[in-house]
Amino acid sequence: MQTFSRLIDSFFSFPAYVMLPIIIFVMALIVGMKLRDAFLVGLRLGVGFAGVFIAFDFFVSNISPAVEAISEVRGLDFPVLDVGWPPLAAITWGSLIGPLSIPFVVLLNVIMVSLRWTRTVYIDLWNVWHFALIGALLQAVTGSLWLGMASTLVIAAYTFKTADFSGAYVEREMGLRSVAVSPVSVTGMLPFATVMDWVWDRIPGVRNWEFNPEKEGKSIGLIGEPMVLGLLVGLGLAIAAGYSVRDTLELAVHIAAVMFLLPKAAGLIGEGFGPLGEHLKERLARRFGENHELYFAMDTGVVMGHKSVIATGLLLMPVALILAFIVPGNRVLPLGDLPNLISVMAVITLAHRGNVIRGVLTGVPIVASYLWIASVLAPLYTELSASAGVEFETTRQITAFTDGGNHVRFWLFHLFQGNPWAIGATVVVGLMLWHAARHSAAALREAHAKR
């Protein structure tokens, strides 16, 4: 087990944009692409993901000090510190369930694809920790390895299905075939978002509100440019943080630059995966017929090229800071995970046809519940991260705003402990999944009609 654990640690020491091109290159050769074309497909994907991560890291390095400064200048003293996802990953890989989950999740995926229970081929092994975290939490609380593994496989199966749904929206809004979005942190609330899309359609006035920076043939002025939104949000955060004129202008331009660079880098991902998707479609059509379609699940960087995705996440950042003062029971100021709102709202925005207004409206209850759940689980995260050897120079409890406040994980955490409200919520979750299946099927029909 120690040897296996070391191999796993070695594998995950490589960033996704290093290992992904190798996996895609091999896959391209398997589906019959020429050596040169397969090499370029893998390289473009690797460069595209590297560009997205570099731009996003730069964004985080600029936004985090600004939020910290807001907390200090405004005298905000929340008892829980948002440190982002790293401690949660440490909790996962420090448990027995972490390394054990990989072969079991892969096997489950193979079985579900073979039985046509899912179209998603989950190649994003770096994000398997999102599944294993619920198992690690349950094992720590209940002492049961089997309960932990069962919950890990349940959340994995849930994610495969919601990734299926995401593939329809990615194709309809971005024209990318055979691509799904992988993390449960991104697709987990997709069923809720489809229900909210149904609700917005039935509210007079609201159903006609639209702001879509991606929509062709419609002028929405300067505000439709993510660069301009980045500039304005940067100015607002800098002023709230009490920055000097020089630092204010630097932050505004830096965020504007990231909002411009993210779509450019993400465009390489779509450019690279397009030919592979076509080859895969042809190969499957010859063997299984035209109606059989598989999706390759990848990290959210694949949809970061969509202007509405960036705009929605960016606008929700100041909203999240405001909600931190309003949500009952909240004890955390979003900090480490705040930039992650661009990622977690990505597929939800696509499900709303790129309508930023609907994305933000749907995002408000999601963000509010992130805050509450992250606050509730903070004592457990603090205890387990200390056991995993993660140390912080603070006496406060720690949590992660989005990953630590994940709704699906919170529901399963209580469901596997027999909590009555979680058992009752299973019916609601099932109905939302049913609605999401219908909603995404309609989106897929639209996507096919555009071909």
JOSULRA-V394552 format. One record per backbone hydrogen bond with DSSP energy under -1.0 kcal/mol. CO is the residue of the C=O (numbers start at 0). NH is the residue of the N-H. If there is no record, write none. Layout:
co;nh
CO;NH
CO;NH
//
This chain:
co;nh
0;4
1;5
2;6
3;7
4;8
5;9
6;10
7;11
10;13
14;17
14;18
15;19
18;22
19;23
20;24
21;25
22;26
23;27
24;28
25;29
26;30
27;32
28;31
33;37
34;38
35;39
36;40
37;41
38;42
39;43
40;44
41;45
42;46
43;47
44;48
45;49
46;50
47;51
48;52
49;53
50;54
51;55
52;56
53;57
54;58
55;59
56;60
58;62
59;63
62;66
63;67
64;68
65;69
66;70
67;71
68;72
69;73
70;75
78;396
80;398
81;335
84;88
85;89
86;90
87;91
88;92
89;93
91;94
95;99
96;100
99;103
100;104
101;105
102;106
103;107
104;108
105;109
106;110
107;111
108;112
109;113
110;114
111;116
111;117
112;115
118;294
120;122
120;296
122;124
123;126
124;127
126;129
127;130
127;131
128;132
131;135
132;136
133;137
134;138
135;139
136;140
137;141
138;142
143;147
144;148
145;149
146;150
147;151
148;152
149;153
150;154
151;155
152;156
153;157
154;158
155;159
156;160
157;161
158;162
159;163
160;164
161;165
162;166
164;168
165;169
166;170
167;171
168;172
169;173
169;175
170;174
177;295
179;297
182;185
182;186
183;187
186;189
188;192
189;193
190;194
191;195
192;196
193;197
194;198
195;199
196;200
198;201
199;202
202;206
203;205
204;207
205;208
210;355
211;214
220;223
221;224
224;228
225;229
226;230
227;231
228;232
229;233
230;234
231;235
232;236
233;237
234;238
235;239
236;240
237;242
238;241
243;247
244;248
245;249
246;250
247;251
248;252
249;253
250;254
251;255
252;256
253;257
254;258
255;259
256;260
257;261
260;264
261;265
262;266
265;269
266;270
267;271
268;272
269;273
272;276
273;277
274;278
275;279
276;280
277;281
278;282
279;283
280;284
281;285
282;286
283;287
284;288
288;291
294;120
295;179
297;181
298;301
299;302
300;303
302;305
305;309
306;310
307;311
308;312
309;313
310;314
311;315
315;319
316;320
317;321
318;322
319;323
321;324
322;325
322;326
326;329
330;79
336;339
337;340
338;341
339;343
340;344
342;345
344;348
345;349
346;350
347;351
348;353
349;352
351;354
354;358
355;359
356;360
357;361
358;362
359;363
361;365
362;366
363;367
364;368
365;369
366;370
367;371
368;372
369;373
370;374
371;375
372;376
376;380
377;381
378;382
379;383
380;384
381;385
382;386
383;387
384;389
385;388
391;393
396;80
398;82
405;409
406;410
407;411
408;412
409;413
410;414
411;415
413;418
414;417
418;422
419;423
420;424
423;426
424;428
425;429
426;430
427;431
428;432
429;433
430;434
431;435
432;436
433;437
434;438
435;439
436;440
437;441
438;442
439;443
440;444
441;445
442;446
443;447
444;448
445;449
//
